[in-house]
Amino acid sequence: MFDLNHFLQKELVELVDRHTHIDGPHSTLISSLSFSRCSIPYHSTETDPPYKLNNPSLYIVVQGLKGIVIGKERFRYGPPHYLVASMDLPIIAEVLEATPEVPNLTCKIEFTPGHILELVSDDALKENSKRTSRRGMNVGKLDIPLLDAVVRLVRLLDTPEDIPGLAPLFAKEILYKVLHGEHGDSLRQIVSEGSPSVHIKHAIEHILNHYQDSFRIEDLAQLAKMSVPSFHRHFKEITGMSPIQFQKQLRLQEARRLLLSGSENAADAAFQVGYESPTQFSREYSRMFGFPPKEDMKRFIQLNGIIKESNGQL
């Protein structure tokens, strides 16, 4: 019996594999579409801030298994699942399954708030009764219609002359299906005037831009135009953590980025992100990443060597 899901999944693996030859991120001729490839497992080794989203995005692990940690929650996703991210959150990213022979392959599709707003203005979409979590990141089931639309978009890379006319249509179809899916509400909320997500996003942006500084919950609540109890409730519903936990994870993620990029030592990185006590910084860093800063840097250097060797760069 013909298995359409298996057929489409196999074609998507072949397409992404063909357009990614070495480990790392890969842009494409379609501006909203990009890929990533990794040949060994890792635990949040990116040197770019993982919480920086240019736009709401759909992530599909085409081959392998990935994980993310948001606050105290851990999600795993791979075929046949996707991850939809609607706003910036400090996360720990993990590649859980990858080998040089069977690399971890990921497809990312970005949407602009304008594209979401255009579709949300459709009355039928507004009245969608599938009320789900407002969480800024969610894992959902990748069904055949959505997978088929993604394959058709990626397939355009083999016929570049068709990209200008068809890529916007296929991307719009993908967004439409995500909005109609189990986590579409998380995207609709970020363009719905007066929704808690819109107000909480203002507070999130403030913390992202001033994570080194201390803050008063009352000031954040005022920024979000909410009472303190309401602000606490909605903030945790959307981010999976309290504002203090959010800031702490953000500080540690940024400190790790500084350390792994080689621009700072542990004490300077701690001070730069807002820590006054190096001891407290080292303790919380170890708790979050599993290793103290110096050991983590050594592991990262070793891992980079393995990746370069697998890519034939050594």
Residue frames relative to the residue before (quaternion, step in Angstrom):
aa qw qx qy qz dx dy dz
M 1.0000 0.0000 0.0000 0.0000 0.00 0.00 0.00
F 0.4685 -0.6993 0.4695 0.2665 3.57 -0.86 0.98
D 0.1724 -0.7820 0.5952 0.0674 3.58 -0.82 1.05
L 0.2853 -0.8005 0.5047 0.1519 3.60 -0.14 1.31
N 0.6267 0.5488 -0.3431 0.4340 3.58 0.98 -0.80
H 0.6681 0.4954 -0.2917 0.4724 3.57 0.92 -0.94
F 0.6413 0.5359 -0.3161 0.4490 3.57 0.99 -0.87
L 0.6885 0.4730 -0.2811 0.4725 3.59 0.87 -0.96
Q 0.6416 0.5262 -0.3229 0.4552 3.57 0.98 -0.83
K 0.6518 0.5139 -0.3052 0.4668 3.57 0.97 -0.87
E 0.6545 0.5029 -0.3178 0.4666 3.60 0.96 -0.82
L 0.6494 0.5186 -0.3227 0.4531 3.60 0.98 -0.82
V 0.6141 0.5337 -0.3396 0.4720 3.60 1.03 -0.75
E 0.6757 0.4983 -0.2958 0.4557 3.59 0.87 -0.95
L 0.6557 0.5208 -0.3112 0.4495 3.59 0.98 -0.84
V 0.7029 0.4554 -0.2748 0.4721 3.58 0.79 -1.02
D 0.6255 0.5391 -0.3358 0.4532 3.59 1.00 -0.79
R 0.6755 0.5082 -0.2917 0.4476 3.57 0.97 -0.86
H 0.7361 0.4031 -0.2232 0.4959 3.58 1.10 -0.66
T 0.7038 0.3316 -0.2691 0.5677 3.62 1.24 0.25
H 0.1046 -0.8414 0.5294 0.0306 3.58 -0.43 1.15
I 0.7804 0.1819 -0.1147 0.5872 3.59 1.18 -0.49
D 0.6411 -0.5258 0.3883 0.4022 3.56 -1.25 0.37
G 0.6058 0.5558 -0.4284 0.3749 3.53 -1.16 0.69
P 0.6535 -0.5020 0.3822 0.4181 3.58 -1.31 -0.05
H 0.1085 -0.7905 0.6015 0.0387 3.57 -1.15 0.66
S 0.2632 -0.7380 0.5996 0.1631 3.57 -0.73 1.04
T 0.2411 -0.7658 0.5776 0.1477 3.59 -1.25 0.31
L 0.6843 -0.4652 0.3650 0.4266 3.56 -1.34 0.03
I 0.6413 0.4402 -0.3137 0.5446 3.58 1.29 -0.25
S 0.4288 -0.7683 0.4066 0.2460 3.58 -0.30 1.26
S 0.7080 0.4611 -0.2628 0.4660 3.60 1.05 -0.68
L 0.6915 0.4682 -0.2482 0.4910 3.59 1.30 -0.24
S 0.1161 0.7757 -0.6151 0.0802 3.56 -0.94 0.89
F 0.2763 -0.7518 0.5799 0.1488 3.55 -1.29 0.42
S 0.0904 -0.7489 0.6426 0.1345 3.53 -1.35 0.16
R 0.1440 -0.7797 0.6078 0.0442 3.53 -1.17 0.73
C 0.0523 0.7863 -0.6134 0.0520 3.59 -0.98 0.83
S 0.2560 -0.8152 0.5081 0.1086 3.57 -0.78 1.06
I 0.7591 0.2360 -0.1887 0.5766 3.61 1.26 0.00
P 0.5675 -0.5877 0.4373 0.3759 3.61 -1.11 0.54
Y 0.0372 0.7896 -0.6124 0.0042 3.57 -1.13 0.55
H 0.3295 -0.7190 0.5855 0.1781 3.50 -1.36 0.37
S 0.8090 -0.3031 0.1513 0.4804 3.55 -0.11 1.36
T 0.2615 0.7988 -0.5057 0.1946 3.60 0.62 1.07
E 0.3904 0.7298 -0.4954 0.2636 3.60 1.18 0.10
T 0.3332 -0.7305 0.5557 0.2157 3.56 -1.11 0.67
D 0.6108 0.4830 -0.3682 0.5080 3.58 1.27 -0.03
P 0.5836 -0.5939 0.4001 0.3830 3.62 -1.01 0.68
P 0.3544 -0.7691 0.4864 0.2151 3.64 -0.55 1.09
Y 0.6492 0.5312 -0.3205 0.4400 3.57 1.23 -0.31
K 0.5790 0.6000 -0.3788 0.4016 3.61 1.24 -0.07
L 0.0223 -0.7879 0.6147 -0.0305 3.57 -0.41 1.25
N 0.3582 -0.7135 0.5539 0.2362 3.58 -0.81 0.93
N 0.7876 -0.0334 0.0630 0.6121 3.55 1.06 -0.83
P 0.6346 -0.4655 0.4120 0.4592 3.59 -1.23 0.21
S 0.0744 -0.8445 0.5293 -0.0352 3.57 -0.87 0.94
L 0.2845 -0.7042 0.6265 0.1753 3.49 -1.35 0.53
Y 0.0992 -0.7895 0.6049 0.0300 3.58 -0.83 1.04
I 0.0379 -0.7834 0.6204 0.0010 3.56 -0.90 0.96
V 0.2562 -0.7314 0.6107 0.1625 3.57 -0.73 1.06
V 0.2848 -0.8008 0.5122 0.1237 3.52 -0.32 1.33
Q 0.7890 -0.0145 0.0527 0.6120 3.56 1.10 -0.81
G 0.7353 0.3599 -0.2849 0.4986 3.57 -0.86 0.95
L 0.3995 -0.6893 0.5512 0.2480 3.53 -1.30 -0.36
K 0.0907 -0.7850 0.6118 0.0356 3.57 -0.99 0.88
G 0.1557 -0.7707 0.6090 0.1040 3.52 -1.31 0.33
I 0.0868 -0.7608 0.6373 0.0864 3.54 -1.24 0.47
V 0.2170 -0.7408 0.6219 0.1315 3.52 -1.18 0.68
I 0.0226 -0.7741 0.6320 -0.0289 3.56 -0.77 1.12
G 0.8017 -0.0567 0.0007 0.5950 3.56 -0.32 1.21
K 0.7749 -0.2802 0.2376 0.5143 3.56 -0.66 -1.14
E 0.5947 0.5720 -0.3565 0.4382 3.56 1.31 0.11
R 0.1466 -0.7727 0.6128 0.0768 3.56 -1.11 0.75
F 0.0990 -0.7845 0.6116 0.0284 3.55 -0.91 1.00
R 0.1420 -0.7487 0.6393 0.1030 3.54 -1.15 0.71
Y 0.0804 0.8044 -0.5865 0.0490 3.54 -0.99 0.78
G 0.1483 0.7304 -0.6501 0.1480 3.48 -1.16 0.84
P 0.7411 -0.3337 0.2510 0.5257 3.62 -1.15 -0.16
P 0.6649 -0.2691 -0.6964 -0.0248 1.65 -1.69 1.83
H 0.4310 0.6988 -0.4680 0.3268 3.63 0.66 1.01
Y 0.1949 -0.7468 0.6183 0.1487 3.54 -1.34 0.21
L 0.2688 -0.7154 0.6108 0.2071 3.53 -1.33 0.23
V 0.1187 -0.7765 0.6155 0.0645 3.56 -0.91 0.93
A 0.1075 -0.7960 0.5955 0.0145 3.58 -0.79 1.10
S 0.1754 -0.8277 0.5294 0.0622 3.56 -0.68 1.11
M 0.8118 0.0368 -0.0227 0.5824 3.60 1.19 -0.38
D 0.6685 -0.5234 0.3602 0.3865 3.55 -1.32 0.37
L 0.0878 0.7669 -0.6314 0.0743 3.56 -0.91 1.00
P 0.4266 -0.6712 0.5263 0.3007 3.61 -1.04 0.67
I 0.0474 0.8207 -0.5629 0.0852 3.57 -0.39 1.22
I 0.3243 -0.6551 0.6253 0.2733 3.51 -1.39 0.14
A 0.1858 -0.7973 0.5690 0.0775 3.57 -0.69 1.11
E 0.0748 -0.8027 0.5916 0.0093 3.57 -1.02 0.81
V 0.1906 -0.7010 0.6681 0.1611 3.55 -1.14 0.69
L 0.1894 -0.8461 0.4952 0.0542 3.56 -0.35 1.28
E 0.7874 0.1411 -0.0815 0.5946 3.59 1.14 -0.57
A 0.3423 0.7157 -0.5512 0.2584 3.59 -0.65 1.12
T 0.0485 0.7564 -0.6517 0.0282 3.57 -1.11 0.77
P 0.6406 -0.5114 0.3773 0.4311 3.62 -1.18 0.31
E 0.6723 0.4951 -0.2923 0.4663 3.59 1.08 -0.72
V 0.7763 0.1237 -0.0550 0.6156 3.58 1.09 -0.79
P 0.0968 -0.8492 0.5173 0.0438 3.60 0.33 1.23
N 0.5108 -0.5917 0.5198 0.3446 3.52 -1.31 0.39
L 0.0547 -0.8100 0.5834 -0.0229 3.58 -0.68 1.13
T 0.0343 -0.8118 0.5823 -0.0260 3.56 -0.82 1.03
C 0.2117 -0.7530 0.6157 0.0954 3.52 -1.11 0.85
K 0.0813 -0.7957 0.5999 0.0186 3.59 -0.86 0.98
I 0.0566 -0.7774 0.6264 0.0075 3.57 -0.95 0.96
E 0.2158 -0.7974 0.5554 0.0959 3.58 -0.69 1.11
F 0.1473 -0.7563 0.6316 0.0859 3.53 -1.23 0.68
T 0.3466 -0.7134 0.5558 0.2491 3.59 -1.05 0.59
P 0.6159 -0.5291 0.4120 0.4136 3.62 -1.15 0.44
G 0.6131 0.5628 -0.3484 0.4313 3.59 1.09 -0.68
H 0.6420 0.5127 -0.3183 0.4730 3.57 1.01 -0.79
I 0.6468 0.5120 -0.3164 0.4683 3.58 1.01 -0.82
L 0.6617 0.5208 -0.3022 0.4468 3.56 0.91 -0.96
E 0.6217 0.5561 -0.3358 0.4376 3.56 1.04 -0.80
L 0.7191 0.4263 -0.2515 0.4877 3.59 0.95 -0.84
V 0.6335 0.5422 -0.3375 0.4369 3.57 1.05 -0.74
S 0.5823 0.5885 -0.3757 0.4164 3.59 1.17 -0.48
D 0.5152 0.6114 -0.4110 0.4380 3.56 1.31 -0.23
D 0.4697 -0.7127 0.4452 0.2706 3.60 -0.62 1.14
A 0.6296 0.5435 -0.3434 0.4362 3.58 1.00 -0.80
L 0.6708 0.4850 -0.2980 0.4755 3.56 1.03 -0.77
K 0.6081 0.5630 -0.3479 0.4384 3.57 1.06 -0.74
E 0.7388 0.4339 -0.2186 0.4671 3.53 1.01 -0.87
N 0.3073 0.7574 -0.5155 0.2571 3.57 1.26 0.26
S 0.3031 -0.8038 0.4915 0.1430 3.57 -0.66 1.11
K 0.5099 0.6535 -0.4261 0.3625 3.59 1.24 -0.05
R 0.0256 -0.8224 0.5672 -0.0349 3.56 0.19 1.28
T 0.0639 0.8152 -0.5699 0.0813 3.57 -0.51 1.14
S 0.7865 -0.3345 0.2357 0.4627 3.55 -1.32 -0.19
R 0.3709 -0.7003 0.5624 0.2358 3.55 -1.19 0.65
R 0.3005 0.7903 -0.4915 0.2086 3.59 1.28 0.09
G 0.5323 -0.6689 0.4273 0.2944 3.57 -0.98 0.85
M 0.7699 0.1256 -0.1123 0.6156 3.60 1.26 -0.29
N 0.0362 0.8036 -0.5899 0.0696 3.55 -0.90 0.97
V 0.3037 -0.7236 0.5917 0.1846 3.55 -1.22 0.61
G 0.0141 -0.8159 0.5771 -0.0320 3.56 -0.84 1.01
K 0.5964 -0.5700 0.4361 0.3596 3.56 -1.34 0.21
L 0.3141 -0.7436 0.5663 0.1665 3.57 -0.85 1.03
D 0.1394 -0.8150 0.5587 0.0655 3.58 -0.30 1.24
I 0.7232 -0.4713 0.2955 0.4093 3.56 -1.29 0.28
P 0.6587 0.5059 -0.3504 0.4330 3.69 0.80 -0.78
L 0.6690 0.4732 -0.3071 0.4841 3.61 0.97 -0.79
L 0.6400 0.5218 -0.3235 0.4621 3.60 0.95 -0.84
D 0.6429 0.5300 -0.3191 0.4516 3.58 0.97 -0.84
A 0.6562 0.5063 -0.3091 0.4665 3.60 0.97 -0.85
V 0.6427 0.5148 -0.3191 0.4691 3.60 1.02 -0.80
V 0.6440 0.5174 -0.3247 0.4605 3.60 0.94 -0.86
R 0.6568 0.5080 -0.3201 0.4561 3.60 0.93 -0.84
L 0.6335 0.5168 -0.3337 0.4692 3.61 1.05 -0.70
V 0.6882 0.4742 -0.2828 0.4706 3.59 0.84 -0.97
R 0.6124 0.5785 -0.3391 0.4187 3.58 1.06 -0.76
L 0.5670 0.6185 -0.3734 0.3957 3.61 1.18 -0.54
L 0.5474 0.6232 -0.4013 0.3885 3.60 1.16 -0.44
D 0.6541 0.5002 -0.3107 0.4748 3.57 1.21 -0.45
T 0.7443 0.2363 -0.1713 0.6007 3.60 1.30 -0.21
P 0.1654 -0.8521 0.4886 0.0890 3.60 0.48 1.22
E 0.6048 0.5789 -0.3636 0.4086 3.60 1.08 -0.60
D 0.6733 0.4951 -0.2936 0.4641 3.60 1.23 -0.44
I 0.4814 0.7168 -0.4149 0.2869 3.58 1.24 -0.36
P 0.6785 0.5016 -0.3367 0.4179 3.67 0.69 -0.90
G 0.7439 0.4260 -0.2379 0.4567 3.59 0.92 -0.84
L 0.7951 0.3547 -0.1632 0.4641 3.59 0.94 -0.88
A 0.5810 0.6155 -0.3893 0.3634 3.64 1.00 -0.68
P 0.6647 0.4884 -0.3377 0.4534 3.67 0.83 -0.78
L 0.6460 0.5229 -0.3194 0.4552 3.59 1.06 -0.74
F 0.6796 0.4776 -0.2937 0.4731 3.59 0.90 -0.91
A 0.6408 0.5197 -0.3296 0.4589 3.61 1.01 -0.80
K 0.6410 0.5149 -0.3190 0.4714 3.57 1.04 -0.78
E 0.6286 0.5270 -0.3285 0.4682 3.59 1.04 -0.77
I 0.6412 0.5212 -0.3206 0.4630 3.59 0.98 -0.85
L 0.6635 0.4960 -0.3052 0.4696 3.57 0.89 -0.93
Y 0.6247 0.5471 -0.3334 0.4465 3.58 0.98 -0.84
K 0.6853 0.4767 -0.2870 0.4698 3.58 0.92 -0.90
V 0.6308 0.5148 -0.3409 0.4699 3.61 1.03 -0.70
L 0.6534 0.5142 -0.3115 0.4601 3.59 0.97 -0.86
H 0.6905 0.4468 -0.2717 0.4997 3.58 1.12 -0.63
G 0.5880 0.6162 -0.3555 0.3848 3.60 1.27 -0.20
E 0.7815 -0.3931 0.2377 0.4222 3.52 -1.35 -0.05
H 0.7757 0.2850 -0.1760 0.5349 3.62 1.15 -0.44
G 0.2773 0.7887 -0.5011 0.2235 3.56 1.19 0.51
D 0.5874 0.6058 -0.3689 0.3897 3.56 1.10 -0.66
S 0.6205 0.5563 -0.3542 0.4243 3.60 1.05 -0.69
L 0.6672 0.4620 -0.2964 0.5036 3.60 1.15 -0.56
R 0.6361 0.5347 -0.3374 0.4423 3.59 0.96 -0.81
Q 0.6388 0.5703 -0.3312 0.3963 3.55 0.98 -0.85
I 0.6793 0.5210 -0.3175 0.4078 3.62 0.96 -0.74
V 0.7322 0.3411 -0.2452 0.5361 3.60 1.26 -0.13
S 0.5397 0.6110 -0.4012 0.4176 3.58 1.29 0.17
E 0.3981 -0.7473 0.4819 0.2254 3.54 -0.38 1.25
G 0.8147 0.2423 -0.1978 0.4883 3.56 -0.88 1.00
S 0.5046 0.6446 -0.4439 0.3645 3.61 1.20 -0.06
P 0.6234 -0.5454 0.3927 0.3997 3.62 -1.14 0.50
S 0.6237 0.5613 -0.3498 0.4166 3.60 1.01 -0.75
V 0.6335 0.5285 -0.3307 0.4583 3.59 0.99 -0.80
H 0.6915 0.4733 -0.2795 0.4686 3.59 0.90 -0.93
I 0.6578 0.4997 -0.3138 0.4681 3.59 0.96 -0.84
K 0.5899 0.5817 -0.3659 0.4240 3.59 1.09 -0.67
H 0.6062 0.5477 -0.3602 0.4504 3.60 1.06 -0.66
A 0.6671 0.4878 -0.2969 0.4784 3.58 0.98 -0.86
I 0.6277 0.5346 -0.3306 0.4592 3.59 1.02 -0.80
E 0.6578 0.5069 -0.3085 0.4638 3.57 0.91 -0.89
H 0.6253 0.5315 -0.3401 0.4593 3.59 1.05 -0.74
I 0.6741 0.4771 -0.3030 0.4755 3.61 0.90 -0.89
L 0.6265 0.5444 -0.3371 0.4445 3.60 0.98 -0.80
N 0.7365 0.4230 -0.2256 0.4772 3.57 0.98 -0.85
H 0.7858 0.2370 -0.1270 0.5570 3.61 1.22 -0.37
Y 0.1802 0.8402 -0.4990 0.1125 3.59 1.09 0.69
Q 0.6042 0.5698 -0.3639 0.4217 3.61 1.17 -0.45
D 0.7044 0.4822 -0.2492 0.4574 3.58 1.15 -0.61
S 0.4856 -0.6196 0.5195 0.3322 3.54 -1.20 0.52
F 0.1181 -0.7964 0.5896 0.0649 3.57 -1.19 0.43
R 0.3860 -0.6685 0.5782 0.2641 3.54 -1.35 0.30
I 0.5259 -0.6415 0.4576 0.3203 3.55 -0.93 0.93
E 0.6111 0.5720 -0.3468 0.4233 3.57 1.05 -0.78
D 0.6606 0.5040 -0.3092 0.4627 3.58 1.02 -0.79
L 0.6463 0.5045 -0.3219 0.4734 3.59 1.02 -0.77
A 0.6373 0.5271 -0.3215 0.4612 3.58 1.01 -0.83
Q 0.6453 0.5122 -0.3151 0.4711 3.55 1.03 -0.80
L 0.6272 0.5354 -0.3241 0.4637 3.56 1.06 -0.80
A 0.7138 0.4267 -0.2341 0.5036 3.57 1.09 -0.77
K 0.3826 -0.7442 0.4609 0.2956 3.60 1.35 -0.04
M 0.5457 0.5802 -0.4065 0.4475 3.55 0.95 0.99
S 0.5350 -0.5467 0.5084 0.3956 3.52 -1.32 0.20
V 0.6555 -0.5228 0.3555 0.4130 3.59 -1.17 0.42
P 0.6732 0.4807 -0.3276 0.4564 3.68 0.79 -0.85
S 0.6617 0.4990 -0.3091 0.4664 3.59 0.97 -0.87
F 0.6299 0.5380 -0.3281 0.4540 3.58 1.02 -0.81
H 0.6456 0.5204 -0.3178 0.4597 3.59 0.89 -0.93
R 0.6830 0.5052 -0.2951 0.4373 3.57 0.85 -1.00
H 0.7152 0.4454 -0.2639 0.4695 3.58 0.80 -0.98
F 0.6154 0.5514 -0.3549 0.4373 3.61 1.00 -0.74
K 0.6914 0.4640 -0.2844 0.4752 3.59 0.90 -0.90
E 0.6152 0.5503 -0.3517 0.4417 3.58 1.05 -0.71
I 0.7263 0.4417 -0.2369 0.4705 3.59 0.96 -0.88
T 0.7977 0.3202 -0.1557 0.4868 3.60 0.88 -0.91
G 0.4299 -0.7068 0.4621 0.3195 3.60 1.16 -0.43
M 0.7635 0.2549 -0.1638 0.5703 3.59 1.25 0.17
S 0.5777 -0.5609 0.4545 0.3810 3.56 -1.31 0.21
P 0.6632 -0.4923 0.3568 0.4365 3.64 -1.17 0.27
I 0.6448 0.5144 -0.3268 0.4614 3.62 1.00 -0.78
Q 0.6543 0.4963 -0.3095 0.4794 3.60 0.97 -0.85
F 0.6116 0.5570 -0.3326 0.4528 3.56 1.05 -0.81
Q 0.6814 0.4813 -0.2860 0.4713 3.58 0.87 -0.98
K 0.6446 0.5269 -0.3292 0.4455 3.59 0.95 -0.86
Q 0.6788 0.4754 -0.3037 0.4701 3.59 0.85 -0.90
L 0.6248 0.5384 -0.3321 0.4577 3.55 1.06 -0.75
R 0.6482 0.5162 -0.3100 0.4661 3.59 0.94 -0.88
L 0.6910 0.4804 -0.2838 0.4596 3.57 0.88 -0.93
Q 0.6307 0.5226 -0.3360 0.4651 3.59 1.02 -0.74
E 0.6761 0.4822 -0.2993 0.4699 3.57 0.94 -0.88
A 0.6216 0.5292 -0.3398 0.4669 3.60 1.02 -0.75
R 0.6558 0.5081 -0.3128 0.4625 3.57 0.96 -0.83
R 0.6234 0.5306 -0.3400 0.4630 3.57 1.02 -0.75
L 0.6493 0.5157 -0.3112 0.4644 3.59 0.98 -0.86
L 0.6728 0.5030 -0.2942 0.4559 3.57 0.93 -0.92
L 0.7227 0.4552 -0.2603 0.4504 3.56 0.81 -0.99
S 0.6340 0.5001 -0.3362 0.4847 3.57 1.21 -0.37
G 0.4750 -0.7125 0.4048 0.3207 3.57 1.32 -0.15
S 0.5105 0.6838 -0.4046 0.3288 3.58 1.24 0.14
E 0.7946 0.1846 -0.0920 0.5710 3.61 1.18 -0.38
N 0.3788 -0.6434 0.5892 0.3089 3.56 -1.32 0.32
A 0.7420 -0.4493 0.2585 0.4251 3.57 -1.28 0.29
A 0.6786 0.4943 -0.3054 0.4494 3.60 0.85 -0.93
D 0.6759 0.4872 -0.2962 0.4670 3.59 0.93 -0.88
A 0.6363 0.5248 -0.3289 0.4599 3.57 1.01 -0.81
A 0.6345 0.5339 -0.3273 0.4529 3.58 0.98 -0.86
F 0.6785 0.4887 -0.2856 0.4682 3.57 0.89 -0.94
Q 0.6642 0.5354 -0.3083 0.4209 3.57 0.95 -0.90
V 0.7359 0.4035 -0.2454 0.4852 3.61 1.02 -0.68
G 0.7156 -0.4982 0.2471 0.4227 3.59 1.25 0.16
Y 0.5305 0.6149 -0.4233 0.4016 3.61 1.25 0.05
E 0.2793 -0.7551 0.5712 0.1595 3.55 -1.03 0.83
S 0.7442 0.3383 -0.1873 0.5447 3.58 1.21 -0.54
P 0.3757 -0.7326 0.5221 0.2227 3.64 -0.57 1.11
T 0.6204 0.5515 -0.3409 0.4413 3.57 1.08 -0.72
Q 0.6594 0.4907 -0.3034 0.4820 3.56 0.94 -0.90
F 0.6258 0.5445 -0.3293 0.4511 3.57 1.01 -0.84
S 0.6804 0.4911 -0.2940 0.4577 3.59 0.82 -0.99
R 0.6471 0.5258 -0.3149 0.4535 3.57 1.00 -0.85
E 0.7137 0.4407 -0.2624 0.4770 3.60 0.84 -0.96
Y 0.5903 0.5588 -0.3568 0.4604 3.59 1.14 -0.63
S 0.6687 0.4997 -0.2928 0.4662 3.59 0.90 -0.95
R 0.6469 0.5276 -0.3181 0.4493 3.54 1.00 -0.83
M 0.7138 0.4574 -0.2589 0.4628 3.58 0.98 -0.83
F 0.8169 0.2822 -0.1228 0.4878 3.60 0.83 -0.97
G 0.5602 -0.6556 0.3640 0.3519 3.58 1.27 -0.04
F 0.7750 0.1909 -0.1092 0.5925 3.59 1.27 -0.26
P 0.5310 -0.5949 0.4783 0.3679 3.61 -1.15 0.51
P 0.7197 -0.4944 0.2638 0.4100 3.61 -1.15 0.56
K 0.6956 0.4814 -0.3062 0.4367 3.64 0.73 -0.97
E 0.6717 0.4849 -0.3016 0.4720 3.58 0.93 -0.85
D 0.6171 0.5479 -0.3366 0.4536 3.55 1.07 -0.74
M 0.6477 0.5141 -0.3161 0.4651 3.59 1.00 -0.81
K 0.6354 0.5253 -0.3286 0.4609 3.60 1.00 -0.80
R 0.6528 0.5094 -0.3074 0.4690 3.57 0.97 -0.87
F 0.6438 0.5284 -0.3233 0.4492 3.57 1.01 -0.80
I 0.6403 0.5201 -0.3188 0.4669 3.60 0.98 -0.84
Q 0.6512 0.5044 -0.3108 0.4743 3.58 0.98 -0.86
L 0.6571 0.5176 -0.3032 0.4564 3.56 0.97 -0.90
N 0.6332 0.5279 -0.3291 0.4605 3.58 1.00 -0.81
G 0.6303 0.5346 -0.3267 0.4585 3.57 1.06 -0.76
I 0.6492 0.5100 -0.3114 0.4705 3.57 0.98 -0.85
I 0.6528 0.5138 -0.3180 0.4569 3.60 0.95 -0.89
K 0.6619 0.5027 -0.3083 0.4627 3.59 0.93 -0.90
E 0.6403 0.5202 -0.3251 0.4624 3.56 1.02 -0.79
S 0.6671 0.4969 -0.3057 0.4633 3.60 0.96 -0.84
N 0.6890 0.4482 -0.2778 0.4972 3.59 1.18 -0.56
G 0.4983 -0.6790 0.4133 0.3462 3.59 1.29 0.05
Q 0.4533 0.7057 -0.4356 0.3266 3.59 1.18 0.54
L 0.6702 0.4663 -0.3072 0.4890 3.60 1.25 -0.05
